[in-house]
Amino acid sequence: MNRLLVLASVGLACRAPAAENPPSSPPGGQDTVVIAGHALYVPRGFTVNLFAEGLNGVRYLALGPGGAVYASLPSGGQIVRLVDANRDGVADAPAQVVLSGLNAPFGITFRGDTMYFAEETTVKRLDPGAATPLSLVSGLPSGGHGTRTVVIGPDNLMYVAVGSSCNECVELAGDSMRAAVTRFNLDGSGGRIFARGLRNSVGLAFHPTTGELWANNNDRDNLGDNVPPEHLNILKDGKWYGWPQCYLPNQPNPEFAGADCSGVEPPGLTVQAHSAPLGLAFYTGARFPADYAGDAFMTYHGSWNRSVPTGAKVVRVHVQNGRPVSVEDFVTGWQLANGSRWGRPVGLLVLPDGALLVSDDAGDRIWRVSYKDSAPAVVVILEIFWMSDFIRQTAEQVAKDGFVAIAPDLLSHHGGTPPSADDARKLIAALAPDTVTQDLDATVAYVKRLKAARPDRVGVIGFCWGGGQSFRYATNNPSLGAFVVCYGPGPDAVSIARIRAKGLGVYAENDARINAGWADVDAAIRTYHKTYRHTVYPGVGHGFLRTREKPEVADSAWKAVVEFFRESLGR
């Protein structure tokens, strides 16, 4: 086939309602995401959706067994578990409470299926299947900066960060863990100070290549809008990072004017004062553009005492040769021009699918940042009724559901779809099977070349005559990822043996002609051990997705189709 006319709908979200309080204009080179009545700004090609909401004061995030997300809710004394079973980028509701009645839980980490977490004064472990956690480290100092971050390193040791009790003071001798990161064995024994002079280091993360422990740090207040800067440190065993006497090498705090600051370990990078960096995560996914590999992200919770508020955003940390070199805005918009905020980001988590989660303790939400440059593709095959409005609308809906959608006009050889439905029906019925296969092959080859499409994730869906063609095409294209048959006839048994893709059948109870052939199809599916599940929808007839004779049934069937494509092709 030399030319094929197509109707193509690329997976872009439908227009959202206007934001209530957007800034006057988006930053240069940014995309605007209108969400939750406001606007967020991300680099071109990225998007943001709500992963979960209604999580009171949600803060720390961790990845648990089976890809579940664990989140701490310090104000409610809970740790909850969130699962996205259908991989649609939204957590299933409601969140499962794993533990409750805790004392301001914050940090969470896993070693295998065992969860380690930190309350304000205790580090505990929850073994798989256990209902009650075991205390590992007790007597952590309380009050002051109340977050307690716990991470486990590649050395199989546990690191616990405890902030200072004050803005600027000399801690009591008994509070040696204050303003420090302390290292323990996994059973809580052998504790000793690893790094000190850290006023409040909340974000801890091990560099995935060097194994070094990075920590951001909230420095002191009340020295003006731009002093001292916040720090991103690469922690070294036994080093002092300055607090309370110094805020940089050779830069004493005014309260310690005569202090010797020559021994202060220099930060890896400094950033805007009063940003309040909290979350820290290296990007280890594979779905962001290639130049993000090895970089990190930080959250800025935002200033409280700066004359011009700053922060309330996520920044990208550029990393070169294992060292941080600069930061740039990644997600902004929570900070409004009038000085108010509608969200304050805290925790970060890179998911197995490459998306980035951001917790928001002011909005009680978890945001999901993903790159929408490429998506799985779905070819929509027309009915016997030609390139109808229904097929066009279906392609548009497939696109809105997150896929690249393309609907080929299989009558291109005849000059395109004729004005008369009867003429179109006769032409479609007369199409040679090999010609249809060639045209669908050309469509798939075309869509695989699109930048917006993932070439390894292509599926097909057809209705009526097109449903039969979807089934038949699955027997002829071994690279197909998934196929959906909507009340269409099946191929012969020998052809079914060639199917490699996963299939879904959508059938109607009142469709005697199509259902009469189902027993033979089912027998072949079983004989050749193919993956093809089907549902017969009650009380509806042939073509019910187009006629919508029972809207609730049609909606249920379409939901199943979308979930199947997401399950089989990804999102």
WOGIQUI-V849665 format. One record per residue. N is the residue number from 1. RES is the residue in three letters. PSI is psi in radians with two decimals (NA if undefined). Layout:
n->N res->RES psi->PSI
n->N res->RES psi->PSI
//
This chain:
n->1 res->MET psi->2.22
n->2 res->ASN psi->-0.66
n->3 res->ARG psi->2.51
n->4 res->LEU psi->2.07
n->5 res->LEU psi->2.34
n->6 res->VAL psi->2.64
n->7 res->LEU psi->2.02
n->8 res->ALA psi->2.29
n->9 res->SER psi->1.99
n->10 res->VAL psi->2.55
n->11 res->GLY psi->1.33
n->12 res->LEU psi->2.52
n->13 res->ALA psi->2.60
n->14 res->CYS psi->2.81
n->15 res->ARG psi->2.30
n->16 res->ALA psi->2.87
n->17 res->PRO psi->2.74
n->18 res->ALA psi->2.56
n->19 res->ALA psi->2.60
n->20 res->GLU psi->-0.72
n->21 res->ASN psi->0.98
n->22 res->PRO psi->2.61
n->23 res->PRO psi->2.93
n->24 res->SER psi->-0.58
n->25 res->SER psi->2.63
n->26 res->PRO psi->2.69
n->27 res->PRO psi->2.70
n->28 res->GLY psi->2.45
n->29 res->GLY psi->0.32
n->30 res->GLN psi->2.66
n->31 res->ASP psi->2.55
n->32 res->THR psi->2.25
n->33 res->VAL psi->1.93
n->34 res->VAL psi->2.11
n->35 res->ILE psi->2.47
n->36 res->ALA psi->0.59
n->37 res->GLY psi->0.17
n->38 res->HIS psi->-2.97
n->39 res->ALA psi->2.34
n->40 res->LEU psi->2.68
n->41 res->TYR psi->2.29
n->42 res->VAL psi->2.79
n->43 res->PRO psi->2.70
n->44 res->ARG psi->2.34
n->45 res->GLY psi->-0.24
n->46 res->PHE psi->2.81
n->47 res->THR psi->2.92
n->48 res->VAL psi->2.39
n->49 res->ASN psi->2.86
n->50 res->LEU psi->2.05
n->51 res->PHE psi->-0.71
n->52 res->ALA psi->2.68
n->53 res->GLU psi->3.02
n->54 res->GLY psi->0.40
n->55 res->LEU psi->1.72
n->56 res->ASN psi->1.94
n->57 res->GLY psi->0.57
n->58 res->VAL psi->2.41
n->59 res->ARG psi->-1.47
n->60 res->TYR psi->2.56
n->61 res->LEU psi->2.48
n->62 res->ALA psi->2.66
n->63 res->LEU psi->2.17
n->64 res->GLY psi->-3.00
n->65 res->PRO psi->2.47
n->66 res->GLY psi->0.25
n->67 res->GLY psi->0.17
n->68 res->ALA psi->2.63
n->69 res->VAL psi->2.24
n->70 res->TYR psi->2.39
n->71 res->ALA psi->2.46
n->72 res->SER psi->2.44
n->73 res->LEU psi->1.44
n->74 res->PRO psi->-0.75
n->75 res->SER psi->-0.48
n->76 res->GLY psi->-0.03
n->77 res->GLY psi->0.59
n->78 res->GLN psi->2.71
n->79 res->ILE psi->2.25
n->80 res->VAL psi->2.81
n->81 res->ARG psi->2.31
n->82 res->LEU psi->2.38
n->83 res->VAL psi->2.39
n->84 res->ASP psi->1.41
n->85 res->ALA psi->-0.65
n->86 res->ASN psi->0.11
n->87 res->ARG psi->0.72
n->88 res->ASP psi->0.13
n->89 res->GLY psi->0.14
n->90 res->VAL psi->2.30
n->91 res->ALA psi->2.47
n->92 res->ASP psi->2.45
n->93 res->ALA psi->2.64
n->94 res->PRO psi->2.95
n->95 res->ALA psi->2.51
n->96 res->GLN psi->2.21
n->97 res->VAL psi->2.06
n->98 res->VAL psi->-0.81
n->99 res->LEU psi->2.55
n->100 res->SER psi->3.01
n->101 res->GLY psi->0.42
n->102 res->LEU psi->2.85
n->103 res->ASN psi->1.60
n->104 res->ALA psi->1.03
n->105 res->PRO psi->2.51
n->106 res->PHE psi->-1.49
n->107 res->GLY psi->2.49
n->108 res->ILE psi->2.40
n->109 res->THR psi->2.84
n->110 res->PHE psi->2.53
n->111 res->ARG psi->1.83
n->112 res->GLY psi->-2.29
n->113 res->ASP psi->0.10
n->114 res->THR psi->2.25
n->115 res->MET psi->2.28
n->116 res->TYR psi->2.41
n->117 res->PHE psi->2.78
n->118 res->ALA psi->2.19
n->119 res->GLU psi->-3.11
n->120 res->GLU psi->-0.63
n->121 res->THR psi->0.08
n->122 res->THR psi->2.50
n->123 res->VAL psi->2.30
n->124 res->LYS psi->2.92
n->125 res->ARG psi->2.38
n->126 res->LEU psi->1.96
n->127 res->ASP psi->2.69
n->128 res->PRO psi->2.27
n->129 res->GLY psi->-0.17
n->130 res->ALA psi->2.63
n->131 res->ALA psi->-0.40
n->132 res->THR psi->2.26
n->133 res->PRO psi->2.78
n->134 res->LEU psi->2.29
n->135 res->SER psi->2.29
n->136 res->LEU psi->-0.79
n->137 res->VAL psi->2.17
n->138 res->SER psi->2.93
n->139 res->GLY psi->0.33
n->140 res->LEU psi->2.50
n->141 res->PRO psi->2.52
n->142 res->SER psi->2.90
n->143 res->GLY psi->3.07
n->144 res->GLY psi->-2.45
n->145 res->HIS psi->2.04
n->146 res->GLY psi->-0.09
n->147 res->THR psi->2.54
n->148 res->ARG psi->1.84
n->149 res->THR psi->2.39
n->150 res->VAL psi->2.27
n->151 res->VAL psi->2.73
n->152 res->ILE psi->2.25
n->153 res->GLY psi->3.01
n->154 res->PRO psi->-0.27
n->155 res->ASP psi->0.06
n->156 res->ASN psi->0.50
n->157 res->LEU psi->2.76
n->158 res->MET psi->2.31
n->159 res->TYR psi->2.28
n->160 res->VAL psi->2.20
n->161 res->ALA psi->2.29
n->162 res->VAL psi->2.24
n->163 res->GLY psi->3.10
n->164 res->SER psi->2.93
n->165 res->SER psi->-0.08
n->166 res->CYS psi->3.11
n->167 res->ASN psi->-0.84
n->168 res->GLU psi->1.80
n->169 res->CYS psi->2.89
n->170 res->VAL psi->2.09
n->171 res->GLU psi->2.70
n->172 res->LEU psi->2.65
n->173 res->ALA psi->-0.57
n->174 res->GLY psi->-0.15
n->175 res->ASP psi->0.89
n->176 res->SER psi->-0.41
n->177 res->MET psi->-0.13
n->178 res->ARG psi->2.53
n->179 res->ALA psi->0.80
n->180 res->ALA psi->2.89
n->181 res->VAL psi->2.19
n->182 res->THR psi->2.45
n->183 res->ARG psi->2.43
n->184 res->PHE psi->2.80
n->185 res->ASN psi->2.85
n->186 res->LEU psi->-0.34
n->187 res->ASP psi->0.09
n->188 res->GLY psi->-0.05
n->189 res->SER psi->2.98
n->190 res->GLY psi->0.47
n->191 res->GLY psi->2.35
n->192 res->ARG psi->2.69
n->193 res->ILE psi->2.22
n->194 res->PHE psi->-0.82
n->195 res->ALA psi->2.50
n->196 res->ARG psi->3.09
n->197 res->GLY psi->0.44
n->198 res->LEU psi->1.73
n->199 res->ARG psi->-0.80
n->200 res->ASN psi->1.57
n->201 res->SER psi->1.96
n->202 res->VAL psi->-0.78
n->203 res->GLY psi->2.06
n->204 res->LEU psi->2.38
n->205 res->ALA psi->2.44
n->206 res->PHE psi->2.31
n->207 res->HIS psi->2.23
n->208 res->PRO psi->-0.31
n->209 res->THR psi->-0.86
n->210 res->THR psi->-0.38
n->211 res->GLY psi->0.07
n->212 res->GLU psi->2.61
n->213 res->LEU psi->2.06
n->214 res->TRP psi->2.56
n->215 res->ALA psi->2.24
n->216 res->ASN psi->2.86
n->217 res->ASN psi->2.29
n->218 res->ASN psi->1.96
n->219 res->ASP psi->-3.06
n->220 res->ARG psi->2.94
n->221 res->ASP psi->3.08
n->222 res->ASN psi->0.47
n->223 res->LEU psi->0.32
n->224 res->GLY psi->3.10
n->225 res->ASP psi->-0.47
n->226 res->ASN psi->0.20
n->227 res->VAL psi->2.43
n->228 res->PRO psi->2.84
n->229 res->PRO psi->2.73
n->230 res->GLU psi->2.76
n->231 res->HIS psi->2.60
n->232 res->LEU psi->1.95
n->233 res->ASN psi->2.60
n->234 res->ILE psi->1.85
n->235 res->LEU psi->2.41
n->236 res->LYS psi->2.48
n->237 res->ASP psi->2.19
n->238 res->GLY psi->0.03
n->239 res->LYS psi->2.71
n->240 res->TRP psi->2.27
n->241 res->TYR psi->0.21
n->242 res->GLY psi->-0.71
n->243 res->TRP psi->2.48
n->244 res->PRO psi->-0.19
n->245 res->GLN psi->-0.60
n->246 res->CYS psi->2.63
n->247 res->TYR psi->-0.17
n->248 res->LEU psi->2.88
n->249 res->PRO psi->2.27
n->250 res->ASN psi->0.38
n->251 res->GLN psi->1.55
n->252 res->PRO psi->2.62
n->253 res->ASN psi->2.61
n->254 res->PRO psi->-0.55
n->255 res->GLU psi->-0.28
n->256 res->PHE psi->0.93
n->257 res->ALA psi->-0.55
n->258 res->GLY psi->0.18
n->259 res->ALA psi->2.54
n->260 res->ASP psi->1.89
n->261 res->CYS psi->0.25
n->262 res->SER psi->-0.38
n->263 res->GLY psi->0.13
n->264 res->VAL psi->2.27
n->265 res->GLU psi->2.17
n->266 res->PRO psi->2.58
n->267 res->PRO psi->2.75
n->268 res->GLY psi->-0.53
n->269 res->LEU psi->2.53
n->270 res->THR psi->2.59
n->271 res->VAL psi->3.08
n->272 res->GLN psi->2.28
n->273 res->ALA psi->2.54
n->274 res->HIS psi->0.31
n->275 res->SER psi->-0.44
n->276 res->ALA psi->1.12
n->277 res->PRO psi->2.29
n->278 res->LEU psi->-1.09
n->279 res->GLY psi->2.64
n->280 res->LEU psi->2.23
n->281 res->ALA psi->2.39
n->282 res->PHE psi->2.49
n->283 res->TYR psi->1.90
n->284 res->THR psi->0.12
n->285 res->GLY psi->-3.11
n->286 res->ALA psi->0.21
n->287 res->ARG psi->-0.27
n->288 res->PHE psi->2.86
n->289 res->PRO psi->2.68
n->290 res->ALA psi->-0.55
n->291 res->ASP psi->-0.07
n->292 res->TYR psi->-0.27
n->293 res->ALA psi->2.23
n->294 res->GLY psi->-0.20
n->295 res->ASP psi->3.04
n->296 res->ALA psi->2.93
n->297 res->PHE psi->2.58
n->298 res->MET psi->2.58
n->299 res->THR psi->2.46
n->300 res->TYR psi->2.01
n->301 res->HIS psi->-0.54
n->302 res->GLY psi->2.63
n->303 res->SER psi->2.78
n->304 res->TRP psi->-0.34
n->305 res->ASN psi->0.46
n->306 res->ARG psi->2.46
n->307 res->SER psi->-0.63
n->308 res->VAL psi->1.94
n->309 res->PRO psi->2.56
n->310 res->THR psi->2.89
n->311 res->GLY psi->-2.56
n->312 res->ALA psi->0.99
n->313 res->LYS psi->2.98
n->314 res->VAL psi->2.33
n->315 res->VAL psi->2.65
n->316 res->ARG psi->2.29
n->317 res->VAL psi->1.99
n->318 res->HIS psi->2.30
n->319 res->VAL psi->2.25
n->320 res->GLN psi->2.26
n->321 res->ASN psi->0.68
n->322 res->GLY psi->0.21
n->323 res->ARG psi->2.48
n->324 res->PRO psi->2.38
n->325 res->VAL psi->-0.42
n->326 res->SER psi->2.91
n->327 res->VAL psi->2.69
n->328 res->GLU psi->2.67
n->329 res->ASP psi->2.42
n->330 res->PHE psi->-0.93
n->331 res->VAL psi->2.12
n->332 res->THR psi->3.01
n->333 res->GLY psi->-0.33
n->334 res->TRP psi->-0.54
n->335 res->GLN psi->2.09
n->336 res->LEU psi->2.79
n->337 res->ALA psi->-0.44
n->338 res->ASN psi->0.10
n->339 res->GLY psi->-0.23
n->340 res->SER psi->2.90
n->341 res->ARG psi->2.52
n->342 res->TRP psi->0.11
n->343 res->GLY psi->2.69
n->344 res->ARG psi->1.85
n->345 res->PRO psi->2.55
n->346 res->VAL psi->-1.31
n->347 res->GLY psi->2.77
n->348 res->LEU psi->2.54
n->349 res->LEU psi->2.21
n->350 res->VAL psi->2.16
n->351 res->LEU psi->2.81
n->352 res->PRO psi->-0.48
n->353 res->ASP psi->0.08
n->354 res->GLY psi->-0.12
n->355 res->ALA psi->2.83
n->356 res->LEU psi->2.16
n->357 res->LEU psi->2.52
n->358 res->VAL psi->2.07
n->359 res->SER psi->2.69
n->360 res->ASP psi->1.79
n->361 res->ASP psi->-0.19
n->362 res->ALA psi->-0.65
n->363 res->GLY psi->-0.08
n->364 res->ASP psi->0.67
n->365 res->ARG psi->2.84
n->366 res->ILE psi->2.17
n->367 res->TRP psi->2.61
n->368 res->ARG psi->2.10
n->369 res->VAL psi->2.21
n->370 res->SER psi->2.87
n->371 res->TYR psi->2.14
n->372 res->LYS psi->0.32
n->373 res->ASP psi->-0.57
n->374 res->SER psi->2.59
n->375 res->ALA psi->2.79
n->376 res->PRO psi->2.71
n->377 res->ALA psi->2.57
n->378 res->VAL psi->2.20
n->379 res->VAL psi->2.18
n->380 res->VAL psi->2.04
n->381 res->ILE psi->2.31
n->382 res->LEU psi->2.86
n->383 res->GLU psi->-3.12
n->384 res->ILE psi->-0.27
n->385 res->PHE psi->0.33
n->386 res->TRP psi->-2.97
n->387 res->MET psi->1.43
n->388 res->SER psi->2.99
n->389 res->ASP psi->-0.60
n->390 res->PHE psi->-0.75
n->391 res->ILE psi->-0.74
n->392 res->ARG psi->-0.80
n->393 res->GLN psi->-0.62
n->394 res->THR psi->-0.76
n->395 res->ALA psi->-0.72
n->396 res->GLU psi->-0.68
n->397 res->GLN psi->-0.69
n->398 res->VAL psi->-0.70
n->399 res->ALA psi->-0.75
n->400 res->LYS psi->-0.48
n->401 res->ASP psi->0.07
n->402 res->GLY psi->0.19
n->403 res->PHE psi->2.75
n->404 res->VAL psi->2.22
n->405 res->ALA psi->2.38
n->406 res->ILE psi->2.28
n->407 res->ALA psi->1.78
n->408 res->PRO psi->2.44
n->409 res->ASP psi->1.77
n->410 res->LEU psi->0.02
n->411 res->LEU psi->0.30
n->412 res->SER psi->-0.59
n->413 res->HIS psi->-0.37
n->414 res->HIS psi->0.39
n->415 res->GLY psi->0.26
n->416 res->GLY psi->3.08
n->417 res->THR psi->2.20
n->418 res->PRO psi->2.86
n->419 res->PRO psi->-0.53
n->420 res->SER psi->2.23
n->421 res->ALA psi->-0.66
n->422 res->ASP psi->-0.74
n->423 res->ASP psi->-0.73
n->424 res->ALA psi->-0.74
n->425 res->ARG psi->-0.74
n->426 res->LYS psi->-0.71
n->427 res->LEU psi->-0.74
n->428 res->ILE psi->-0.77
n->429 res->ALA psi->-0.45
n->430 res->ALA psi->-0.04
n->431 res->LEU psi->2.35
n->432 res->ALA psi->2.37
n->433 res->PRO psi->-0.73
n->434 res->ASP psi->-0.62
n->435 res->THR psi->-0.75
n->436 res->VAL psi->-0.77
n->437 res->THR psi->-0.76
n->438 res->GLN psi->-0.72
n->439 res->ASP psi->-0.70
n->440 res->LEU psi->-0.65
n->441 res->ASP psi->-0.73
n->442 res->ALA psi->-0.65
n->443 res->THR psi->-0.81
n->444 res->VAL psi->-0.74
n->445 res->ALA psi->-0.69
n->446 res->TYR psi->-0.84
n->447 res->VAL psi->-0.54
n->448 res->LYS psi->-0.39
n->449 res->ARG psi->-0.19
n->450 res->LEU psi->2.36
n->451 res->LYS psi->-0.55
n->452 res->ALA psi->-0.24
n->453 res->ALA psi->2.58
n->454 res->ARG psi->2.01
n->455 res->PRO psi->-0.33
n->456 res->ASP psi->0.09
n->457 res->ARG psi->1.39
n->458 res->VAL psi->2.34
n->459 res->GLY psi->2.99
n->460 res->VAL psi->2.67
n->461 res->ILE psi->2.46
n->462 res->GLY psi->2.79
n->463 res->PHE psi->2.33
n->464 res->CYS psi->-2.13
n->465 res->TRP psi->-0.72
n->466 res->GLY psi->-0.50
n->467 res->GLY psi->-0.72
n->468 res->GLY psi->-0.65
n->469 res->GLN psi->-0.62
n->470 res->SER psi->-0.79
n->471 res->PHE psi->-0.81
n->472 res->ARG psi->-0.65
n->473 res->TYR psi->-0.57
n->474 res->ALA psi->-0.45
n->475 res->THR psi->-0.28
n->476 res->ASN psi->-0.21
n->477 res->ASN psi->1.71
n->478 res->PRO psi->-0.25
n->479 res->SER psi->-0.08
n->480 res->LEU psi->2.44
n->481 res->GLY psi->-0.54
n->482 res->ALA psi->2.67
n->483 res->PHE psi->2.54
n->484 res->VAL psi->2.29
n->485 res->VAL psi->2.00
n->486 res->CYS psi->1.85
n->487 res->TYR psi->0.90
n->488 res->GLY psi->2.74
n->489 res->PRO psi->2.72
n->490 res->GLY psi->2.81
n->491 res->PRO psi->3.14
n->492 res->ASP psi->2.83
n->493 res->ALA psi->-0.69
n->494 res->VAL psi->-0.67
n->495 res->SER psi->-0.66
n->496 res->ILE psi->-0.52
n->497 res->ALA psi->-0.39
n->498 res->ARG psi->-0.15
n->499 res->ILE psi->2.34
n->500 res->ARG psi->-0.43
n->501 res->ALA psi->2.78
n->502 res->LYS psi->2.50
n->503 res->GLY psi->2.71
n->504 res->LEU psi->2.29
n->505 res->GLY psi->2.32
n->506 res->VAL psi->1.93
n->507 res->TYR psi->2.84
n->508 res->ALA psi->2.48
n->509 res->GLU psi->-0.72
n->510 res->ASN psi->1.07
n->511 res->ASP psi->1.21
n->512 res->ALA psi->-0.68
n->513 res->ARG psi->-0.86
n->514 res->ILE psi->-0.73
n->515 res->ASN psi->-0.39
n->516 res->ALA psi->-0.50
n->517 res->GLY psi->0.04
n->518 res->TRP psi->-0.62
n->519 res->ALA psi->-0.72
n->520 res->ASP psi->-0.71
n->521 res->VAL psi->-0.79
n->522 res->ASP psi->-0.68
n->523 res->ALA psi->-0.71
n->524 res->ALA psi->-0.69
n->525 res->ILE psi->-0.77
n->526 res->ARG psi->-0.71
n->527 res->THR psi->-0.74
n->528 res->TYR psi->0.16
n->529 res->HIS psi->0.84
n->530 res->LYS psi->2.70
n->531 res->THR psi->1.75
n->532 res->TYR psi->1.84
n->533 res->ARG psi->2.65
n->534 res->HIS psi->2.79
n->535 res->THR psi->2.35
n->536 res->VAL psi->1.99
n->537 res->TYR psi->2.25
n->538 res->PRO psi->2.56
n->539 res->GLY psi->0.24
n->540 res->VAL psi->2.83
n->541 res->GLY psi->-3.09
n->542 res->HIS psi->2.35
n->543 res->GLY psi->0.33
n->544 res->PHE psi->-0.40
n->545 res->LEU psi->-0.53
n->546 res->ARG psi->-0.79
n->547 res->THR psi->-0.46
n->548 res->ARG psi->0.79
n->549 res->GLU psi->-0.53
n->550 res->LYS psi->1.66
n->551 res->PRO psi->-0.65
n->552 res->GLU psi->-0.59
n->553 res->VAL psi->-0.75
n->554 res->ALA psi->-0.74
n->555 res->ASP psi->-0.70
n->556 res->SER psi->-0.73
n->557 res->ALA psi->-0.73
n->558 res->TRP psi->-0.67
n->559 res->LYS psi->-0.71
n->560 res->ALA psi->-0.66
n->561 res->VAL psi->-0.83
n->562 res->VAL psi->-0.77
n->563 res->GLU psi->-0.66
n->564 res->PHE psi->-0.80
n->565 res->PHE psi->-0.70
n->566 res->ARG psi->-0.68
n->567 res->GLU psi->-0.69
n->568 res->SER psi->-0.57
n->569 res->LEU psi->-0.25
n->570 res->GLY psi->-3.07
n->571 res->ARG psi->NA
//
